[in-house]
């Protein structure tokens, strides 16, 4: 599975941005999707995950209530809607796909990664 993340953006604090992640395969609906981010000098951290059927959704505490993960299996695309952005949300954001919902919430052992897209939030 090849993942293409889009949504590079520079936004002001309090603003919104939506990231998208397009997958190359028609079996997209069988993959659980996750979003991670990595700020300069920091470890890659989990942001949100969604199961193939969209029944299972999990968020990191730091983004709960501000970010929304979703997917459109007909378009082979996952999304991350980010509202009320803060300067500390500045990072390179990565989408990921894995057959295991538990694995797609962890930064290690994931089957497929997107190339990363930069989000900068100015204060």
Backbone bond lengths (Angstrom), bond angles and torsions (degrees), N, CA, C in turn:
res aa  C-N    CA-C-N  psi(-1)  N-CA   C-N-CA  omega(-1)  CA-C   N-CA-C  phi
1 X - - - 1.456 - - 1.524 108.87 -
2 X 1.308 115.84 126.90 1.468 120.14 174.51 1.520 108.37 -102.55
3 X 1.322 115.49 134.22 1.454 121.51 -177.97 1.520 109.58 -115.95
4 X 1.328 115.99 132.36 1.464 121.98 -179.81 1.521 108.14 -121.53
5 X 1.327 115.75 108.85 1.467 120.57 179.61 1.513 110.14 -92.08
6 X 1.308 115.41 140.28 1.457 121.54 179.38 1.519 109.84 -135.03
7 X 1.326 115.26 155.86 1.454 119.17 176.80 1.502 113.85 126.58
8 X 1.318 116.62 25.64 1.470 120.19 175.90 1.509 108.44 -53.19
9 X 1.333 116.61 132.39 1.444 116.90 -177.04 1.505 114.03 -158.61
10 X 1.322 113.00 152.01 1.455 121.80 171.07 1.515 105.89 -118.72
11 X 1.313 116.06 116.93 1.451 120.59 -178.20 1.515 109.83 -130.32
12 X 1.306 115.48 157.97 1.455 119.87 176.39 1.521 109.68 -84.78
13 X 1.289 115.88 155.45 1.464 120.76 176.99 1.523 109.23 -54.89
14 X 1.329 114.28 136.44 1.454 119.70 -177.49 1.516 113.18 93.25
15 X 1.329 116.39 -11.10 1.449 120.94 -178.09 1.522 112.35 -83.58
16 X 1.343 114.47 -175.15 1.463 121.24 -176.90 1.515 110.47 -131.44
17 X 1.311 114.68 155.53 1.464 121.37 178.47 1.516 107.77 -157.54
18 X 1.328 116.20 142.51 1.460 120.31 176.39 1.520 109.76 -116.52
19 X 1.308 115.60 127.19 1.457 122.14 174.36 1.522 108.81 -98.49
20 X 1.306 116.05 146.46 1.452 120.23 175.28 1.525 109.26 -126.46
21 X 1.312 115.13 154.67 1.461 121.68 -179.53 1.518 107.46 -138.28
22 X 1.318 116.44 108.72 1.455 121.73 -178.27 1.517 109.96 -95.94
23 X 1.319 116.15 133.62 1.457 121.43 -179.59 1.520 110.08 -104.60
24 X 1.326 114.49 152.61 1.458 119.76 -173.63 1.515 114.29 -86.38
25 X 1.324 117.86 -14.93 1.457 119.84 -171.35 1.518 113.53 -109.13
26 X 1.341 114.09 149.46 1.460 119.15 177.38 1.521 111.50 -73.77
27 X 1.349 117.09 -11.30 1.465 119.96 177.14 1.518 111.49 -86.56
28 X 1.322 116.71 17.75 1.462 122.53 -178.15 1.517 111.67 -50.15
29 X 1.326 118.27 -40.06 1.460 121.54 -174.70 1.522 112.81 -65.05
30 X 1.323 117.73 -17.11 1.461 120.83 179.70 1.532 111.76 -86.90
31 X 1.331 116.79 -8.03 1.463 120.83 -177.68 1.524 111.05 -101.38
32 X 1.311 114.45 136.33 1.448 120.59 170.39 1.531 108.30 -79.44
33 X 1.318 117.40 142.14 1.464 120.98 -175.39 1.521 110.81 -116.82
34 X 1.301 114.74 145.03 1.455 119.60 178.00 1.512 111.31 -137.81
35 X 1.329 114.70 157.90 1.458 121.64 172.12 1.525 108.17 -120.75
36 X 1.304 115.25 137.15 1.456 123.14 176.89 1.518 108.29 -129.19
37 X 1.320 116.20 166.04 1.453 119.29 175.23 1.521 109.78 -145.53
38 X 1.312 114.03 153.83 1.460 119.78 179.23 1.513 108.74 -137.99
39 X 1.318 115.60 114.27 1.460 121.62 176.96 1.531 108.77 -86.34
40 X 1.320 117.92 157.94 1.469 120.85 -179.53 1.521 111.80 -55.38
41 X 1.318 116.34 128.08 1.452 121.49 177.90 1.515 115.43 76.85
42 X 1.334 116.70 7.52 1.458 119.79 -178.30 1.518 111.02 -121.91
43 X 1.329 114.52 163.89 1.448 120.77 176.99 1.536 109.90 -73.16
44 X 1.325 114.73 155.09 1.455 119.06 174.12 1.520 108.33 -67.98
45 X 1.320 117.43 134.70 1.453 121.24 -176.97 1.521 111.87 -126.61
46 X 1.303 114.76 150.49 1.450 122.70 178.73 1.518 110.51 -70.59
47 X 1.344 116.12 140.29 1.455 121.53 177.63 1.526 110.98 -115.64
48 X 1.334 116.91 -53.93 1.465 120.31 -176.64 1.514 109.22 -162.21
49 X 1.328 115.76 156.50 1.459 121.17 177.42 1.516 109.25 -144.22
50 X 1.332 114.59 152.39 1.465 120.79 179.52 1.527 107.84 -141.58
51 X 1.311 115.92 136.89 1.455 119.85 179.65 1.523 110.44 -76.85
52 X 1.322 115.35 169.09 1.453 120.28 -176.99 1.516 113.89 -57.81
53 X 1.321 115.81 -35.91 1.461 121.16 -178.61 1.516 112.98 -90.72
54 X 1.326 117.20 -2.36 1.467 124.76 -176.10 1.524 113.47 71.32
55 X 1.332 117.40 7.42 1.463 119.72 178.61 1.520 110.48 -74.08
56 X 1.312 116.45 -40.24 1.452 121.10 -179.83 1.512 111.23 -94.79
57 X 1.335 116.95 123.16 1.471 121.91 177.64 1.524 107.74 -137.84
58 X 1.325 115.59 133.72 1.458 121.83 -179.13 1.530 108.69 -135.48
59 X 1.328 115.34 141.88 1.462 120.75 178.11 1.530 110.14 -127.18
60 X 1.315 115.65 150.21 1.455 120.39 168.12 1.528 108.05 -69.94
61 X 1.307 115.83 148.75 1.462 119.87 -179.12 1.528 112.07 -58.00
62 X 1.308 116.15 -33.53 1.462 121.09 -175.46 1.526 113.42 -67.32
63 X 1.334 117.31 -18.65 1.470 119.80 -177.44 1.519 112.44 -119.13
64 X 1.319 116.90 -5.18 1.457 120.97 -177.29 1.532 110.21 -58.52
65 X 1.331 115.01 131.15 1.463 119.72 -179.46 1.518 113.74 89.42
66 X 1.330 116.98 -13.62 1.465 120.43 -179.51 1.528 111.81 -114.83
67 X 1.325 116.43 -34.91 1.467 121.56 -178.03 1.525 109.53 -107.10
68 X 1.342 115.19 149.13 1.457 121.06 176.57 1.522 109.09 -133.14
69 X 1.321 116.04 124.37 1.460 120.99 175.92 1.522 108.28 -97.96
70 X 1.317 115.53 142.06 1.460 120.50 178.03 1.516 108.79 -152.63
71 X 1.308 116.45 173.28 1.460 120.78 178.14 1.514 109.60 -151.48
72 X 1.313 115.30 153.33 1.458 123.04 174.07 1.517 106.26 -125.84
73 X 1.315 116.38 99.86 1.464 120.00 -175.32 1.528 111.89 -66.92
74 X 1.317 117.56 -26.06 1.463 120.14 177.73 1.533 111.03 -67.47
75 X 1.336 116.13 -26.28 1.467 120.92 -179.50 1.522 111.98 -105.38
76 X 1.344 117.15 3.67 1.467 121.22 -179.03 1.537 111.59 53.71
77 X 1.317 115.98 40.98 1.458 120.32 -173.42 1.520 111.28 -135.62
78 X 1.324 115.32 138.33 1.459 122.44 172.46 1.527 108.06 -111.62
79 X 1.332 115.31 154.19 1.462 120.49 -176.24 1.517 110.32 -131.68
80 X 1.319 114.62 154.68 1.462 121.14 170.18 1.526 107.10 -133.24
81 X 1.320 115.87 105.33 1.459 121.69 176.95 1.522 107.46 -86.99
82 X 1.325 116.73 122.87 1.463 121.44 -175.77 1.530 108.85 -117.87
83 X 1.305 116.07 117.54 1.470 122.43 179.33 1.524 109.64 -116.14
84 X 1.311 114.72 164.20 1.479 121.12 177.68 1.516 110.79 49.00
85 X 1.307 115.47 48.13 1.469 120.34 -175.42 1.525 111.26 -65.17
86 X 1.322 114.31 145.76 1.457 122.77 -179.68 1.525 109.28 -120.27
87 X 1.318 117.79 155.80 1.475 119.04 177.08 1.529 112.33 -54.76
88 X 1.309 118.07 -33.05 1.463 120.39 -179.90 1.523 113.01 -72.46
89 X 1.327 118.15 -5.82 1.462 121.03 172.34 1.534 111.89 -82.31
90 X 1.318 116.81 -6.73 1.460 121.05 178.50 1.519 110.24 -60.88
91 X 1.332 115.61 124.01 1.469 120.85 -176.79 1.522 109.06 -176.91
92 X 1.303 114.91 169.57 1.461 120.93 165.69 1.522 106.67 -87.40
93 X 1.314 115.76 125.62 1.457 121.86 -177.90 1.531 109.66 -101.58
94 X 1.324 115.78 134.17 1.454 122.78 -179.00 1.525 109.69 -120.93
95 X 1.319 115.95 138.94 1.452 118.47 168.35 1.523 108.63 -98.54
96 X 1.313 115.52 156.80 1.453 121.18 -176.12 1.513 109.39 -146.54
97 X 1.333 115.36 154.74 1.456 120.99 178.96 1.515 109.68 -136.38
98 X 1.317 115.51 141.11 1.462 120.19 179.11 1.518 109.16 -155.41
99 X 1.324 115.87 154.16 1.467 119.81 178.81 1.526 112.78 -75.63
100 X 1.332 117.19 -17.74 1.456 121.12 -179.35 1.525 110.07 -106.92
101 X 1.317 118.06 126.69 1.453 121.75 -179.59 1.522 111.30 -64.14
102 X 1.318 117.39 -35.71 1.465 119.76 179.21 1.521 110.90 -67.90
103 X 1.306 117.43 -37.75 1.464 121.07 -178.38 1.518 111.30 -67.99
104 X 1.323 118.66 -36.81 1.460 121.82 -176.24 1.532 111.25 -73.06
105 X 1.321 117.40 -1.09 1.459 121.86 173.40 1.525 111.83 -100.26
106 X 1.317 116.13 -3.09 1.456 121.09 -179.62 1.526 109.39 -113.84
107 X 1.305 117.83 152.92 1.467 120.49 -175.97 1.515 112.44 -81.97
108 X 1.338 116.89 -7.83 1.460 119.02 -176.54 1.521 110.56 -118.34
109 X 1.313 114.97 148.03 1.452 120.18 174.08 1.515 115.04 83.01
110 X 1.335 116.61 7.91 1.460 120.04 -179.05 1.517 110.25 -76.23
111 X 1.342 115.81 140.77 1.462 120.52 -176.13 1.532 113.20 -68.21
112 X 1.331 116.44 -45.45 1.463 119.85 -171.19 1.527 110.65 -135.76
113 X 1.337 114.92 138.17 1.467 122.30 177.77 1.524 109.92 -124.40
114 X 1.331 115.97 145.48 1.450 121.38 168.23 1.516 109.49 -82.56
115 X 1.317 116.81 175.66 1.462 120.45 -171.35 1.519 113.82 -83.52
116 X 1.308 119.74 -9.61 1.460 121.32 -179.82 1.511 111.61 93.77
117 X 1.318 115.09 141.19 1.457 121.08 178.35 1.530 108.44 -139.29
118 X 1.332 116.15 135.32 1.458 120.81 -172.66 1.525 111.89 -85.17
119 X 1.319 114.94 130.35 1.462 121.58 172.96 1.521 107.63 -119.88
120 X 1.319 116.36 124.10 1.463 121.75 178.93 1.519 108.97 -119.58
121 X 1.322 115.46 125.15 1.455 121.20 179.21 1.523 108.48 -112.35
122 X 1.307 116.20 116.80 1.461 120.07 -178.18 1.532 110.53 -92.43
123 X 1.313 114.47 147.95 1.475 118.89 -178.32 1.521 111.57 -89.47
